[in-house]
Amino acid sequence: MEIKMSAIDAVIALYGRSSYHMADGNGKVKWKDGHETTAEETTAINAKVVELQAEYDALQYQRDRALSFPSIGDQLDMQYHDQLDGTTTWKDAVAKVKADNPKD
């Protein structure tokens, strides 16, 4: 699932949640103090959207890798059965995820 940062994300990051009533996808903001969005604010909002998107995208590898591991419950169950049966199911599962998702 691809997530795109929006003007709302940027406004919150720049000015906080309590500074506006609503924002649309084009950087138009309805400010609580009633002022119109200035050209400087629009530029700052658009730049912040780009910055936030780059930060989010840079962490995609970590999200993908984390989602590839079995759940904690499943891993604990694998470890329990490995201890009882003398198998390496858990180590094999973790090694596969690491091999399938090598660090750059």
GIKA-V452640 format. One record per residue. RES is the residue in one letter. PSI is psi in radians with two decimals (none if undefined). OMEGA is omega in whole degrees, 0 to 359 (* if undefined). D_CENTER is the distance of its C-alpha to the mean C-alpha in Angstrom with 2 decimals. Layout:
RES/PSI/OMEGA/D_CENTER, RES/PSI/OMEGA/D_CENTER
This chain:
M/2.16/180/10.69, E/2.27/179/9.81, I/2.33/178/7.98, K/2.28/175/10.04, M/2.62/184/10.04, S/3.05/176/13.40, A/-0.59/179/16.33, I/-0.78/178/15.62, D/-0.74/181/12.34, A/-0.76/180/14.58, V/-0.75/179/17.51, I/-0.78/181/15.84, A/-0.67/183/14.66, L/-0.73/192/18.16, Y/-0.16/181/20.48, G/2.81/183/19.06, R/-0.50/187/19.08, S/0.05/185/22.84, S/-0.22/186/23.80, Y/2.81/174/23.55, H/-0.76/180/24.46, M/2.79/177/22.39, A/2.56/177/20.91, D/3.13/183/20.97, G/-0.18/182/19.11, N/0.19/179/21.74, G/0.10/177/21.25, K/2.20/186/24.21, V/2.41/171/23.95, K/1.80/185/26.44, W/2.55/179/26.86, K/-0.53/179/28.36, D/-0.04/174/31.07, G/-0.03/181/32.00, H/2.71/176/31.79, E/2.56/178/30.88, T/2.21/181/27.86, T/2.88/177/29.37, A/-0.66/179/28.92, E/-0.71/178/27.51, E/-0.73/179/24.90, T/-0.76/178/23.99, T/-0.77/180/23.72, A/-0.73/179/21.57, I/-0.83/181/19.21, N/-0.69/178/19.03, A/-0.67/180/18.51, K/-0.63/176/15.67, V/-0.82/180/13.91, V/-0.77/180/14.43, E/-0.82/180/13.31, L/-0.68/179/9.98, Q/-0.73/179/9.43, A/-0.73/178/10.73, E/-0.76/179/8.58, Y/-0.83/182/5.29, D/-0.59/181/7.76, A/-0.37/181/9.21, L/0.12/183/6.80, Q/-0.72/179/7.28, Y/-0.79/181/10.41, Q/-0.70/179/9.32, R/-0.78/180/7.29, D/-0.77/182/10.41, R/-0.76/181/12.77, A/-0.66/180/11.80, L/-0.28/181/12.28, S/-0.41/181/15.52, F/2.58/172/17.25, P/2.78/179/19.61, S/2.78/179/18.99, I/-0.73/179/20.35, G/-0.77/179/23.33, D/-0.68/179/24.14, Q/-0.73/178/23.92, L/-0.69/178/26.27, D/-0.73/177/28.56, M/-0.77/181/28.69, Q/-0.72/178/29.60, Y/-0.86/181/32.25, H/-0.59/176/33.82, D/-0.70/178/33.70, Q/-0.74/181/35.70, L/-0.75/189/38.16, D/-0.12/183/38.61, G/0.51/180/38.25, T/3.10/180/35.55, T/0.62/183/32.40, T/-0.81/182/30.11, W/-0.84/179/27.21, K/-0.69/179/27.63, D/-0.72/181/27.91, A/-0.77/180/24.73, V/-0.74/180/22.69, A/-0.65/179/24.55, K/-0.78/178/23.79, V/-0.77/180/20.01, K/-0.67/179/20.39, A/-0.64/180/22.87, D/-0.35/183/20.83, N/1.13/183/17.76, P/2.60/176/19.56, K/2.55/180/18.09, D/none/*/18.85
